[in-house]
Amino acid sequence: MSKTLRLLFLVTDFFFIIYWLITFFHLIPEEYLYQDYQNELLVIWNWSFFPLDILISATGFISLYLFKVKNEKWRAFALLSLALTFCSGLQAIAFWTIKFDFDLMWWIPNLFLLLYPLYFIPNLNTLNIKMSHYKQNTTTNHPRCGCVFYVL
């Protein structure tokens, strides 16, 4: 895992948790709240992101831990965290676009969430199975029928 990705995971995951604590305790000054914040439906819409954002933080922190202890499963958790981060940003940007609300205070962080994963996802090819511990290009016969099987 690159130092840049580690830093982005730490910052993003930490700020998700901070954002939800600030939101829970109503610490954002009213002038910085999104448009129609008093609308109960918009408050519910915002809180609908809570499980997703906390899952993003959890998978990001798990990925960092697994990388630290040299467990290859870090890649799967990193990929999941990045995909969920992309989805979180996409959903917010789609909503603000449909609503015709173009407040940079909310667009910039959500564009960040939408775009930064796109740089790292292609490098986390979790389907690339390391085959070095398997026999290469050999065959074996099944004991009963004699069918030939290729052993990877």
C-alpha positions in Angstrom: 0.0 0.0 0.0 1.4 3.3 -1.0 2.1 6.0 1.6 -0.4 8.3 -0.2 -3.2 5.7 0.0 -2.4 5.1 3.7 -2.6 8.9 4.4 -5.8 9.2 2.4 -7.4 6.3 4.3 -6.4 7.8 7.6 -7.6 11.3 6.8 -10.8 10.2 5.1 -11.8 7.6 7.7 -10.9 9.9 10.6 -13.0 12.8 9.1 -16.0 10.6 8.4 -16.1 9.8 12.1 -15.5 13.4 13.1 -18.2 14.6 10.7 -20.8 12.2 12.2 -19.8 13.3 15.8 -20.2 16.9 14.8 -23.5 16.2 13.1 -24.8 14.2 16.0 -24.0 17.0 18.5 -25.2 19.7 16.0 -21.9 21.5 16.1 -21.9 22.8 12.5 -22.8 26.5 12.4 -26.1 27.2 10.8 -24.6 29.2 7.9 -22.6 26.2 6.9 -25.4 23.7 6.8 -26.7 22.5 3.5 -29.7 24.1 1.9 -33.1 23.2 3.5 -31.3 21.6 6.5 -34.4 22.1 8.6 -36.4 19.9 6.2 -36.9 16.6 8.1 -36.6 14.6 4.9 -33.2 16.1 4.1 -32.0 15.4 7.6 -33.1 11.8 7.2 -31.4 11.6 3.8 -28.2 12.9 5.3 -28.4 10.3 8.2 -29.0 7.6 5.6 -25.3 7.9 4.8 -24.2 7.2 8.3 -24.0 3.3 8.0 -22.2 3.6 4.7 -19.7 6.2 5.9 -19.0 4.2 9.1 -18.5 1.0 7.0 -16.1 3.0 4.8 -14.1 4.0 7.9 -14.2 0.5 9.4 -12.9 -1.2 6.1 -10.3 1.5 5.7 -9.0 1.1 9.2 -9.0 -2.7 8.9 -7.1 -2.4 5.7 -4.5 -0.3 7.3 -4.2 -2.7 10.2 -3.9 -5.8 7.9 -1.2 -4.0 5.8 0.7 -3.2 9.0 0.7 -6.9 10.1 1.6 -8.0 6.5 -1.7 -9.8 5.9 -2.5 -9.8 2.1 -6.2 -9.5 2.9 -5.6 -5.7 3.3 -6.1 -5.4 -0.5 -9.7 -6.7 -0.4 -10.6 -4.4 2.5 -8.9 -1.5 0.7 -10.8 -2.2 -2.5 -14.0 -2.4 -0.6 -13.3 0.8 1.2 -12.5 2.6 -2.0 -15.5 1.3 -3.8 -17.8 2.3 -0.9 -16.1 5.8 -0.7 -16.8 6.2 -4.5 -20.4 5.3 -4.0 -20.8 7.7 -1.1 -19.4 10.6 -3.1 -21.5 9.6 -6.2 -24.8 9.4 -4.2 -24.2 12.8 -2.7 -23.1 14.5 -5.9 -26.1 12.9 -7.8 -28.5 14.2 -5.1 -27.1 17.8 -5.1 -27.1 17.8 -8.9 -30.8 16.7 -9.2 -31.7 19.2 -6.5 -29.8 22.0 -8.4 -27.9 22.9 -5.3 -24.3 23.8 -6.2 -22.8 24.8 -2.8 -19.0 24.3 -3.0 -18.9 23.7 0.7 -20.6 20.3 0.1 -19.5 19.7 -3.5 -15.7 19.8 -2.9 -15.6 17.0 -0.2 -18.0 14.9 -2.1 -16.1 15.3 -5.3 -13.0 14.2 -3.4 -14.9 11.1 -2.2 -16.0 10.4 -5.7 -12.7 10.9 -7.5 -9.8 9.8 -5.3 -10.8 6.1 -5.3 -10.7 6.0 -9.1 -6.9 6.5 -9.0 -6.2 3.7 -6.6 -8.8 1.0 -7.5 -7.0 -0.2 -10.7 -3.9 -0.9 -8.7 -5.7 -3.1 -6.2 -6.2 -6.1 -8.5 -7.4 -8.6 -5.9 -8.1 -11.1 -8.6 -4.4 -11.5 -9.4 -3.8 -14.8 -7.6 -0.2 -15.5 -6.8 0.4 -18.9 -8.3 4.0 -19.4 -7.3 3.2 -22.1 -4.8 1.2 -24.2 -7.3 2.8 -26.6 -9.8 2.8 -25.0 -13.2 1.7 -26.8 -16.4 1.5 -30.3 -15.0 -1.2 -33.0 -15.3 -2.5 -35.7 -13.1 -4.8 -38.7 -13.8 -7.9 -39.3 -11.7 -7.4 -42.5 -9.8 -10.7 -44.1 -10.8 -11.5 -43.0 -14.4 -8.0 -42.0 -15.6 -9.3 -38.6 -16.7 -6.5 -36.0 -17.1 -6.6 -32.9 -14.9 -4.4 -29.9 -15.2 -2.9 -28.8 -12.0 -2.2 -25.1 -11.7 
